[in-house]
């Protein structure tokens, strides 16, 4: 292995750290219900009293819906609490041969060794939602940590084999962008395999008309740990 490639032990430590951050948010969300309920109850009581004074319909007084942040937090908490744990093993980042010259490809790292963890659940339509954190060796042999959420529409094709396709929202840190500061990105994802073990793929499209950027296919395997 190239000596510039970060060790898998380092990948493991950073992956656990990222997943721990997500889990900490879930714990905070779990410890808040009593306060939220009390606050909601007090608010509802105040609105009911106001409705009685003003004559407004009672149904209207408690009709507020949670905002997008609260819904997203609840979804992530549900995935982390109830999801099945998987191990992610990364090993290939294919750079488009029509986007990169042969000389440039020879300089780039296509052995995107790395690992991470996923927690996945199925929704009421048997589609897949997951939270993940992983670290891979990027195109320049530098560690690339990333963590995010993904949704896949699943379709069985033969026996217990299924295919999936969807999208992921992710936070990524790369040394060649924004001095390593994490930035958000939305990418397509796809998979084939069983519910327990899948070959996963994500694609970074070409970012401009200029050659030498984007057009990278990342492949990794997801192995169930339950």
C-alpha positions as CSV (number, residue, x, y, z in Angstrom):
1,X,0.0,0.0,0.0
2,X,1.3,3.5,-0.8
3,X,2.9,4.9,2.4
4,X,0.9,8.1,1.9
5,X,-2.3,6.3,2.3
6,X,-3.7,6.9,5.9
7,X,-3.9,3.8,8.1
8,X,-7.2,2.0,8.6
9,X,-6.8,2.5,12.3
10,X,-6.9,6.2,11.8
11,X,-10.0,5.8,9.5
12,X,-11.6,3.8,12.3
13,X,-11.0,6.4,15.0
14,X,-12.3,9.3,12.9
15,X,-15.4,7.3,11.8
16,X,-16.2,6.4,15.4
17,X,-15.8,10.1,16.4
18,X,-18.2,11.2,13.6
19,X,-20.8,8.6,14.6
20,X,-20.4,9.6,18.3
21,X,-21.3,13.2,17.4
22,X,-24.5,12.0,15.7
23,X,-25.3,9.7,18.6
24,X,-24.7,12.6,21.1
25,X,-27.3,14.6,19.2
26,X,-29.7,11.7,19.5
27,X,-29.2,11.4,23.3
28,X,-29.8,15.2,23.7
29,X,-33.0,14.8,21.7
30,X,-34.0,11.8,24.0
31,X,-33.5,13.7,27.2
32,X,-35.7,16.6,26.2
33,X,-39.2,15.1,25.8
34,X,-40.4,16.0,29.3
35,X,-39.5,19.6,28.9
36,X,-41.0,19.7,25.4
37,X,-44.2,18.0,26.6
38,X,-44.5,20.4,29.5
39,X,-43.8,23.4,27.4
40,X,-46.3,22.1,24.7
41,X,-48.9,21.4,27.4
42,X,-48.5,24.9,28.9
43,X,-48.7,26.5,25.5
44,X,-51.7,24.5,24.6
45,X,-53.4,25.4,27.9
46,X,-52.7,29.1,27.3
47,X,-54.1,28.8,23.8
48,X,-57.1,27.0,25.1
49,X,-57.8,29.8,27.6
50,X,-57.3,32.4,24.9
51,X,-59.7,30.5,22.7
52,X,-62.3,30.5,25.4
53,X,-61.9,34.2,26.0
54,X,-61.9,35.2,22.3
55,X,-64.3,32.5,21.1
56,X,-61.8,31.0,18.6
57,X,-62.2,27.3,17.7
58,X,-60.3,25.0,20.1
59,X,-59.0,22.9,17.2
60,X,-57.2,25.9,15.8
61,X,-55.4,26.6,19.1
62,X,-53.2,23.5,19.0
63,X,-52.6,23.2,15.2
64,X,-48.9,24.2,15.1
65,X,-46.7,21.7,13.3
66,X,-43.0,21.1,14.1
67,X,-40.5,22.9,11.9
68,X,-38.1,21.3,9.5
69,X,-35.3,21.2,12.0
70,X,-37.4,19.4,14.6
71,X,-38.6,16.9,12.0
72,X,-35.1,16.2,10.8
73,X,-33.8,15.7,14.3
74,X,-36.6,13.3,15.1
75,X,-35.9,11.3,11.9
76,X,-32.2,11.1,12.7
77,X,-32.9,10.1,16.3
78,X,-35.2,7.3,15.1
79,X,-32.6,6.0,12.6
80,X,-29.9,6.0,15.3
81,X,-32.1,4.4,17.9
82,X,-33.8,1.8,15.8
83,X,-31.5,1.2,12.8
84,X,-29.5,-1.9,12.0
85,X,-25.8,-1.4,12.2
86,X,-23.6,-2.1,9.2
87,X,-19.9,-1.8,8.5
88,X,-18.8,0.1,5.4
89,X,-15.6,-1.0,3.6
90,X,-14.5,1.3,0.8
91,X,-11.9,0.4,-1.9
92,X,-12.5,2.1,-5.3
93,X,-12.8,5.6,-6.6
94,X,-13.0,5.5,-10.4
95,X,-12.1,8.7,-12.2
96,X,-13.7,9.2,-15.6
97,X,-11.3,8.4,-18.4
98,X,-12.9,11.2,-20.6
99,X,-12.4,13.8,-17.9
100,X,-8.9,13.0,-16.7
101,X,-5.8,12.4,-18.8
102,X,-3.8,9.2,-18.5
103,X,-0.9,11.1,-16.9
104,X,-3.3,12.7,-14.3
105,X,-4.9,9.4,-13.5
106,X,-1.5,7.9,-12.8
107,X,-0.9,10.6,-10.2
108,X,-4.3,10.1,-8.5
109,X,-5.3,7.6,-5.9
110,X,-8.1,5.2,-7.0
111,X,-7.7,2.8,-4.1
112,X,-10.1,4.8,-1.8
113,X,-9.4,2.5,1.2
114,X,-11.5,3.4,4.2
115,X,-14.2,2.3,6.6
116,X,-17.2,3.6,8.5
117,X,-20.6,2.7,9.9
118,X,-24.2,2.9,8.8
119,X,-27.5,2.6,10.7
120,X,-30.5,1.9,8.4
121,X,-34.2,1.5,8.9
122,X,-37.1,0.7,6.5
123,X,-40.1,3.1,6.2
124,X,-43.7,2.2,5.7
125,X,-43.1,1.7,2.0
126,X,-40.1,-0.7,2.6
127,X,-37.7,1.9,1.3
128,X,-34.4,2.6,3.1
129,X,-33.3,5.5,5.2
130,X,-29.9,5.6,6.7
131,X,-27.3,7.6,8.7
132,X,-23.6,7.0,8.1
133,X,-20.2,8.2,9.0
134,X,-17.0,7.0,7.3
135,X,-13.5,8.0,6.3
136,X,-11.8,7.2,3.0
137,X,-8.5,8.0,1.4
138,X,-9.2,10.7,-1.2
139,X,-7.8,11.2,-4.7
140,X,-4.7,12.9,-3.2
141,X,-4.0,10.2,-0.5
142,X,-5.5,12.4,2.2
143,X,-8.2,11.4,4.8
144,X,-11.7,12.4,3.7
145,X,-14.2,12.1,6.6
146,X,-17.9,12.4,5.7
147,X,-21.2,11.9,7.5
148,X,-24.8,12.2,6.4
149,X,-28.2,10.9,5.6
150,X,-29.4,8.9,2.6
151,X,-32.7,7.7,1.2
152,X,-33.1,4.9,-1.3
153,X,-36.2,3.6,-3.1
154,X,-35.9,-0.2,-3.0
155,X,-37.1,-2.7,-5.5
156,X,-36.8,-6.6,-5.2
157,X,-35.5,-8.2,-8.4
158,X,-34.9,-11.9,-7.7
159,X,-35.3,-13.9,-4.5
160,X,-33.8,-11.8,-1.7
161,X,-31.8,-9.6,-4.0
162,X,-32.9,-6.0,-4.4
163,X,-31.7,-2.8,-6.1
164,X,-32.0,0.7,-4.8
165,X,-31.5,4.3,-5.9
166,X,-31.8,7.6,-4.2
167,X,-29.8,10.5,-2.8
168,X,-27.6,11.5,0.1
169,X,-27.1,14.7,2.0
170,X,-23.6,14.7,3.3
171,X,-21.0,16.8,5.2
172,X,-17.5,16.2,3.7
173,X,-14.1,17.5,4.7
174,X,-11.3,17.6,2.1
175,X,-7.9,19.2,2.4
176,X,-8.2,20.6,-1.1
177,X,-11.5,22.5,-0.5
178,X,-12.1,25.3,2.0
179,X,-8.9,24.4,3.9
180,X,-10.5,21.2,5.2
181,X,-13.6,22.9,6.6
182,X,-16.7,20.6,6.2
183,X,-19.1,21.5,3.4
184,X,-22.5,20.1,2.4
185,X,-23.1,18.2,-0.8
186,X,-26.0,16.3,-2.3
187,X,-25.1,13.2,-4.4
188,X,-26.9,10.3,-6.0
189,X,-26.6,6.8,-4.5
190,X,-27.4,3.3,-5.7
191,X,-27.1,-0.2,-4.4
192,X,-27.6,-3.9,-5.2
193,X,-27.6,-6.8,-2.8
194,X,-29.6,-8.2,0.1
195,X,-31.1,-6.3,3.0
196,X,-28.0,-7.3,5.0
197,X,-25.2,-6.9,2.5
198,X,-25.0,-4.5,-0.4
199,X,-22.6,-3.1,-2.9
200,X,-23.1,0.7,-2.7
201,X,-22.2,3.4,-5.2
202,X,-22.2,7.2,-5.2
203,X,-21.2,9.5,-8.0
204,X,-19.6,12.9,-8.0
205,X,-20.6,14.6,-11.4
206,X,-18.3,16.7,-13.5
207,X,-18.2,20.1,-11.8
208,X,-17.6,22.2,-14.8
209,X,-16.8,22.1,-18.6
210,X,-13.1,22.0,-17.7
211,X,-11.4,18.6,-17.5
212,X,-9.9,17.3,-14.4
213,X,-12.7,17.8,-11.8
214,X,-15.6,15.6,-10.6
215,X,-16.7,12.6,-12.6
216,X,-15.7,10.2,-9.9
217,X,-17.5,6.9,-9.0
218,X,-17.1,5.7,-5.4
219,X,-17.8,2.0,-4.6
220,X,-18.0,0.4,-1.1
221,X,-19.5,-2.6,0.5
222,X,-22.0,-2.5,3.4
223,X,-22.0,-5.5,5.7
224,X,-24.6,-6.1,8.3
225,X,-23.3,-6.4,11.9
226,X,-26.5,-7.5,13.7
